[in-house]
């Protein structure tokens, strides 16, 4: 099979890494890909938003299966474009992906189908949101309705911080046409990923993301500074409650709404003192959750991806390694607001063999590796238990060097 992965980040590198292991994969392409992916896939210099260019390339190369990584590609209807061209593509169509690209729609969906989530209100301008703050308690999650590359959520601890957050988010333009003011939930985050074929779903290993930049869940929100799977604190009782109260009602709601959901459904959760609550839905693999979860997937990924596209997922084998996994993001200085690019990256040749580096914001320039984005790379490893996996990645973290490197030191060890 000829397979193409759409995207250029660490998530897409992890997908390429896993797909390349499949005996079904004869040729692997990444569009546009990145420097790290070029070792296992042929990279195509085509932008994610160039629908026609991607379609033409897929047809010219006789691609059998396309996997879309980024959220903005799904929101733009790239799946619909590929399907209209007669191509097989993994990912939900734009109407189903609305569960991610419209927070307002997602919150209304949860309310309609009795899915526990934070209390919220919708405001249709920055001015309306500022007025609504008078009736809010703090802390407060200030969000915008549309996608914003992980920058559309700010936690405000005071009215002044909330006002500043609204002003900052308003600068994002069209994604900020609608604001969401949401009750702040405290607890432990959990990422529950489901592979869906339109009729049924299969759960992937659960993971715990670390969104804040710094140790102790401090600093600004980011796209994610690391993930572990499974979390040490997760019990079978908590997992059963999540499935009974959230996962099954969500899937039933999707069926009732008539959404032909094929691809990944990612449920972002907060396990609070009062039980699990949904923070958000995503319509694709998480980043860096994919890097942790795919390490634990024992089964061949390609048949599972195909089954999601074509149906028949219930008959596919989905086996998971008993080992735990950890994924640690190394970020450039200035991330997430203004990451510094062009910094020399060294030491990758010193990593232990059991460490898998998934690359994102890194490039080769004049024979030198340099930072080219905020999250530069993610060190990932399996271990006999989570402590062993963490020991492996942290013992290797200092071997990769670039000026001003940022990473969390408390991955998987929250208190």
C-alpha positions as CSV (number, residue, x, y, z in Angstrom):
1,X,0.0,0.0,0.0
2,X,1.0,3.6,-0.7
3,X,0.2,5.7,2.3
4,X,0.3,9.5,2.8
5,X,0.4,11.3,6.2
6,X,-0.7,15.0,6.1
7,X,1.0,17.3,8.6
8,X,4.4,18.3,9.8
9,X,4.5,18.0,13.6
10,X,5.5,15.4,16.3
11,X,2.1,13.7,16.0
12,X,2.6,13.1,12.3
13,X,6.2,11.9,12.9
14,X,4.8,9.4,15.4
15,X,2.1,8.3,12.9
16,X,4.8,7.8,10.2
17,X,7.0,5.9,12.6
18,X,4.2,3.5,13.5
19,X,2.9,3.1,9.9
20,X,6.4,2.4,8.6
21,X,6.5,-0.7,10.7
22,X,3.5,-2.2,8.9
23,X,4.2,-5.0,6.3
24,X,1.2,-3.5,4.4
25,X,3.1,-0.2,3.8
26,X,5.2,-0.3,0.7
27,X,5.6,3.5,0.2
28,X,5.2,6.2,2.7
29,X,4.8,9.9,2.1
30,X,4.5,12.9,4.3
31,X,3.0,16.3,3.2
32,X,4.7,18.6,4.0
33,X,6.5,16.5,6.6
34,X,9.6,17.6,8.5
35,X,13.3,16.8,8.8
36,X,12.8,13.9,11.1
37,X,10.1,12.3,9.0
38,X,12.4,12.4,5.9
39,X,14.3,9.4,7.3
40,X,11.2,7.1,7.0
41,X,9.0,8.8,4.5
42,X,9.3,10.8,1.3
43,X,8.4,14.4,2.1
44,X,6.3,16.4,-0.3
45,X,6.6,20.2,-0.2
46,X,2.8,20.8,-0.3
47,X,1.0,23.0,2.2
48,X,-1.7,21.4,4.4
49,X,-4.1,24.1,3.2
50,X,-3.4,23.4,-0.5
51,X,-6.3,21.0,-1.1
52,X,-6.0,20.8,-4.8
53,X,-2.2,20.3,-4.7
54,X,-2.6,17.5,-2.2
55,X,-5.3,15.8,-4.3
56,X,-3.2,16.0,-7.4
57,X,-0.2,14.5,-5.6
58,X,-2.3,11.7,-4.1
59,X,-3.7,10.8,-7.5
60,X,-0.3,11.0,-9.2
61,X,1.3,8.8,-6.6
62,X,-1.7,6.4,-6.6
63,X,-2.1,6.7,-2.8
64,X,-4.2,4.0,-1.2
65,X,-4.7,5.6,2.2
66,X,-4.4,9.2,3.5
67,X,-4.2,10.1,7.2
68,X,-4.8,13.7,8.3
69,X,-3.0,14.8,11.4
70,X,-3.8,18.5,12.1
71,X,-7.0,20.0,13.4
72,X,-7.1,22.9,11.0
73,X,-6.9,20.6,8.0
74,X,-10.0,18.8,9.3
75,X,-11.8,22.1,10.0
76,X,-11.1,23.3,6.5
77,X,-12.8,20.2,5.0
78,X,-9.8,18.5,3.7
79,X,-11.4,15.1,4.3
80,X,-14.4,16.2,2.3
81,X,-12.1,17.3,-0.6
82,X,-10.2,14.0,-0.7
83,X,-13.5,12.0,-0.6
84,X,-15.0,14.0,-3.4
85,X,-11.9,13.1,-5.4
86,X,-12.5,9.4,-4.8
87,X,-9.6,8.9,-2.3
88,X,-9.6,6.9,0.9
89,X,-8.9,9.2,3.9
90,X,-8.7,8.7,7.6
91,X,-10.4,11.5,9.6
92,X,-13.9,12.9,10.1
93,X,-15.6,15.1,7.6
94,X,-16.0,18.8,8.4
95,X,-19.5,18.4,9.8
96,X,-18.4,15.7,12.3
97,X,-15.1,17.5,13.1
98,X,-17.2,20.5,14.3
99,X,-17.1,18.8,17.7
100,X,-13.5,20.2,17.8
101,X,-13.6,23.3,15.6
102,X,-16.6,24.9,17.4
103,X,-16.4,24.9,21.2
104,X,-19.9,26.4,21.3
105,X,-21.3,23.5,19.2
106,X,-19.5,20.9,21.4
107,X,-20.7,22.4,24.6
108,X,-24.3,22.5,23.3
109,X,-23.9,18.9,22.2
110,X,-22.8,17.9,25.7
111,X,-25.7,19.7,27.3
112,X,-28.2,18.1,24.9
113,X,-27.0,14.6,25.5
114,X,-26.5,14.9,29.3
115,X,-22.7,14.6,29.2
116,X,-21.0,16.1,32.3
117,X,-19.0,19.2,31.6
118,X,-18.2,22.6,33.1
119,X,-20.9,25.3,33.3
120,X,-20.5,27.8,30.5
121,X,-22.0,30.8,28.7
122,X,-21.6,32.1,25.2
123,X,-20.8,35.7,24.2
124,X,-20.9,37.0,20.7
125,X,-18.4,39.8,21.1
126,X,-15.5,40.9,23.3
127,X,-17.7,43.7,24.7
128,X,-20.5,41.2,25.6
129,X,-17.8,38.9,27.2
130,X,-16.5,41.8,29.3
131,X,-19.9,42.6,30.6
132,X,-20.6,39.0,31.4
133,X,-17.6,38.9,33.7
134,X,-19.6,40.7,36.3
135,X,-21.6,37.6,37.0
136,X,-18.6,35.2,37.0
137,X,-16.7,33.5,39.8
138,X,-12.9,32.9,39.5
139,X,-10.8,31.1,38.4
140,X,-12.4,31.2,35.0
141,X,-11.6,29.5,31.7
142,X,-11.8,32.1,28.9
143,X,-12.0,30.4,25.5
144,X,-12.8,31.3,21.9
145,X,-15.2,29.2,19.7
146,X,-12.7,28.5,16.9
147,X,-9.3,26.8,16.5
148,X,-6.3,28.8,17.6
149,X,-3.3,26.3,17.5
150,X,-3.5,25.7,21.2
151,X,-3.7,29.4,22.1
152,X,-7.5,29.7,22.4
153,X,-7.8,29.0,26.1
154,X,-6.6,31.2,29.0
155,X,-7.2,30.5,32.7
156,X,-8.0,33.8,34.5
157,X,-7.7,34.0,38.3
158,X,-9.2,37.5,38.6
159,X,-11.6,39.8,36.7
160,X,-8.6,41.9,35.6
161,X,-6.9,38.8,34.2
162,X,-10.1,37.7,32.5
163,X,-10.4,41.2,30.9
164,X,-6.9,40.9,29.6
165,X,-7.5,37.4,28.3
166,X,-10.5,38.6,26.3
167,X,-8.5,41.4,24.8
168,X,-5.6,39.0,23.9
169,X,-7.9,36.4,22.4
170,X,-9.8,39.1,20.4
171,X,-6.5,39.7,18.6
172,X,-6.7,36.2,17.0
173,X,-9.4,37.5,14.6
174,X,-12.1,35.3,13.1
175,X,-11.7,32.4,15.5
176,X,-12.6,34.8,18.3
177,X,-16.0,35.9,16.9
178,X,-17.6,33.9,19.8
179,X,-16.2,33.8,23.3
180,X,-16.9,31.0,25.9
181,X,-16.7,31.8,29.6
182,X,-16.4,28.5,31.4
183,X,-16.3,27.3,35.0
184,X,-12.8,26.4,35.9
185,X,-12.4,22.7,36.7
186,X,-9.6,21.4,39.0
187,X,-8.4,17.8,39.1
188,X,-6.4,15.4,36.9
189,X,-6.4,15.6,33.2
190,X,-7.0,12.5,31.1
191,X,-7.0,12.0,27.3
192,X,-9.4,9.2,26.0
193,X,-8.9,8.4,22.3
194,X,-11.3,6.4,20.3
195,X,-10.9,4.9,16.8
196,X,-14.3,5.2,15.1
197,X,-15.7,3.7,11.9
198,X,-19.1,5.4,11.8
199,X,-20.8,2.5,13.4
200,X,-18.7,1.4,16.3
201,X,-15.5,2.5,18.2
202,X,-12.4,0.9,19.9
203,X,-10.5,2.6,22.7
204,X,-6.8,3.3,22.5
205,X,-4.6,3.4,25.7
206,X,-5.5,6.4,27.9
207,X,-2.9,9.1,28.6
208,X,-2.3,12.1,30.7
209,X,-1.3,15.4,29.0
210,X,0.6,18.2,30.7
211,X,-0.6,21.5,29.2
212,X,1.1,24.2,31.3
213,X,4.6,25.2,30.4
214,X,6.2,24.8,33.8
215,X,6.4,22.4,36.7
216,X,3.5,22.3,39.1
217,X,1.1,23.2,36.3
218,X,2.3,26.8,36.3
219,X,2.9,29.2,33.4
220,X,0.9,29.7,30.2
221,X,-1.2,27.0,28.5
222,X,0.7,25.3,25.6
223,X,-0.1,22.7,23.0
224,X,1.3,20.1,25.5
225,X,4.6,19.6,27.2
226,X,4.5,15.9,27.5
227,X,2.3,12.9,28.1
228,X,2.3,9.6,30.0
229,X,0.3,6.4,29.5
230,X,-1.2,5.0,31.6
231,X,-1.2,7.6,34.5
232,X,-0.2,6.2,37.9
233,X,-3.4,7.5,39.5
234,X,-5.9,6.0,37.1
235,X,-8.0,3.2,38.6
236,X,-10.4,0.8,37.0
237,X,-13.3,2.4,38.9
238,X,-12.5,5.9,37.4
239,X,-12.1,4.4,33.9
240,X,-15.5,2.6,34.2
241,X,-17.2,5.8,35.3
242,X,-15.7,7.7,32.4
243,X,-16.9,5.1,29.9
244,X,-20.4,4.9,31.4
245,X,-21.0,8.6,32.0
246,X,-19.1,10.1,29.1
247,X,-17.8,7.8,26.4
248,X,-21.0,5.8,25.7
249,X,-23.3,8.9,25.9
250,X,-21.0,10.7,23.6
251,X,-21.1,7.9,21.0
252,X,-24.8,7.6,21.3
253,X,-25.1,11.4,20.8
254,X,-23.1,11.2,17.7
255,X,-25.4,8.5,16.3
256,X,-28.5,10.5,17.3
257,X,-27.1,13.6,15.5
258,X,-26.5,11.6,12.4
259,X,-22.8,12.3,12.3
260,X,-20.9,9.8,10.2
261,X,-17.8,9.9,12.4
262,X,-14.8,8.0,11.0
263,X,-11.4,8.7,12.5
264,X,-10.2,9.6,15.9
265,X,-12.4,11.0,18.6
266,X,-10.3,12.4,21.4
267,X,-12.2,13.2,24.6
268,X,-10.2,15.6,26.9
269,X,-11.3,15.1,30.5
270,X,-10.8,16.5,33.9
271,X,-11.3,14.0,36.7
272,X,-12.6,16.2,39.5
273,X,-13.6,15.5,43.1
274,X,-17.2,15.3,41.8
275,X,-16.4,12.9,39.0
276,X,-15.2,13.1,35.4
277,X,-16.0,16.1,33.3
278,X,-15.4,16.8,29.6
279,X,-13.1,19.7,28.8
280,X,-13.2,19.4,25.1
281,X,-13.5,17.1,22.1
282,X,-10.8,16.8,19.5
283,X,-11.2,15.2,16.1
284,X,-7.7,13.8,15.7
285,X,-4.8,12.3,17.5
286,X,-3.5,14.5,20.2
287,X,0.0,16.0,20.2
288,X,2.0,14.8,22.3
289,X,-0.6,12.1,23.3
290,X,0.0,10.3,20.0
291,X,3.7,10.0,20.7
292,X,2.9,8.2,24.0
293,X,-0.1,6.2,22.9
294,X,1.3,4.9,19.6
295,X,4.3,3.5,21.5
296,X,2.0,1.3,23.5
297,X,0.0,0.1,20.5
298,X,1.1,-3.5,19.8
299,X,-1.1,-4.1,16.8
300,X,-0.4,-3.0,13.3
301,X,-1.9,0.5,12.9
302,X,-2.7,0.3,9.2
303,X,-5.5,-2.3,9.3
304,X,-7.1,-0.3,12.1
305,X,-6.9,2.9,10.0
306,X,-8.4,1.2,7.0
307,X,-11.2,-0.3,9.0
308,X,-12.2,3.2,10.3
309,X,-12.4,4.4,6.7
310,X,-14.2,1.4,5.3
311,X,-16.1,-0.2,8.3
312,X,-15.5,-3.4,10.1
313,X,-13.5,-2.0,13.0
314,X,-15.1,-4.5,15.4
315,X,-13.4,-7.4,13.7
316,X,-9.9,-5.9,13.9
317,X,-7.3,-6.8,16.6
318,X,-6.2,-3.9,18.9
319,X,-3.6,-5.1,21.3
320,X,-1.7,-2.9,23.7
321,X,1.8,-3.3,25.3
322,X,1.7,-3.8,29.0
323,X,4.6,-1.5,29.3
324,X,4.1,2.2,30.2
325,X,5.2,5.1,28.0
326,X,6.4,8.6,28.5
327,X,6.9,11.5,26.1
328,X,8.8,14.6,27.1
329,X,8.6,17.8,25.0
330,X,11.7,19.9,24.6
331,X,10.6,23.5,23.7
332,X,12.4,26.5,22.3
333,X,12.9,29.6,24.5
334,X,10.0,32.0,24.2
335,X,7.5,29.2,23.7
336,X,4.5,29.4,23.5
337,X,4.2,33.2,22.8
338,X,7.3,33.8,20.6
339,X,9.6,30.8,20.2
340,X,13.1,31.6,19.1
341,X,14.1,30.0,15.8
342,X,17.5,29.3,14.3
343,X,19.2,28.0,17.4
344,X,21.7,25.1,16.9
345,X,20.4,21.7,18.1
346,X,23.1,19.2,19.1
347,X,23.5,15.9,20.9
348,X,20.8,13.8,19.2
349,X,23.5,11.2,18.4
350,X,24.0,10.7,22.1
351,X,20.5,9.4,22.8
352,X,20.1,5.9,24.2
353,X,18.8,3.3,21.7
354,X,15.5,2.9,23.6
355,X,14.7,6.6,23.2
356,X,12.6,7.6,20.2
357,X,12.9,11.3,19.3
358,X,9.8,12.6,17.5
359,X,10.6,15.8,15.7
360,X,8.4,18.9,15.3
361,X,10.0,22.3,15.3
362,X,13.5,21.3,13.9
363,X,15.1,21.8,10.5
364,X,18.4,21.2,8.7
365,X,20.0,24.4,7.5
366,X,23.4,24.5,5.9
367,X,24.3,21.2,7.5
368,X,23.2,22.3,11.0
369,X,20.2,21.3,12.9
370,X,18.2,24.3,14.1
371,X,15.0,25.1,16.0
372,X,12.2,26.1,13.6
373,X,9.2,26.1,16.0
374,X,8.0,26.1,19.6
375,X,8.0,22.4,20.4
376,X,11.3,21.3,19.0
377,X,11.1,17.5,19.6
378,X,9.7,15.0,22.0
379,X,11.7,12.2,23.7
380,X,9.6,9.1,24.0
381,X,10.2,5.7,25.5
382,X,8.6,2.5,26.8
383,X,9.4,1.1,30.2
384,X,8.4,-1.9,32.3
385,X,6.5,0.7,34.4
386,X,6.0,4.4,34.3
387,X,8.9,5.2,36.6
388,X,11.2,3.3,34.3
389,X,9.9,5.1,31.2
390,X,10.4,8.4,33.0
391,X,13.9,7.5,34.1
392,X,14.8,6.7,30.5
393,X,13.6,10.0,29.0
394,X,14.9,12.2,31.8
395,X,18.3,10.6,31.7
396,X,18.5,11.6,28.1
397,X,16.9,15.0,28.2
398,X,20.1,16.8,28.9
399,X,21.9,15.1,26.1
400,X,20.0,17.2,23.6
401,X,21.2,20.8,23.7
402,X,20.0,24.1,22.4
403,X,20.2,27.5,24.0
404,X,17.3,28.3,26.4
405,X,15.8,24.8,26.2
406,X,12.6,24.4,28.2
407,X,11.0,21.2,29.5
408,X,9.0,20.1,32.5
409,X,10.7,18.1,35.3
410,X,7.5,16.7,36.9
411,X,6.0,14.6,34.0
412,X,3.8,11.9,35.4
413,X,4.6,13.0,38.9
414,X,1.9,15.5,39.7
415,X,0.7,15.6,43.3
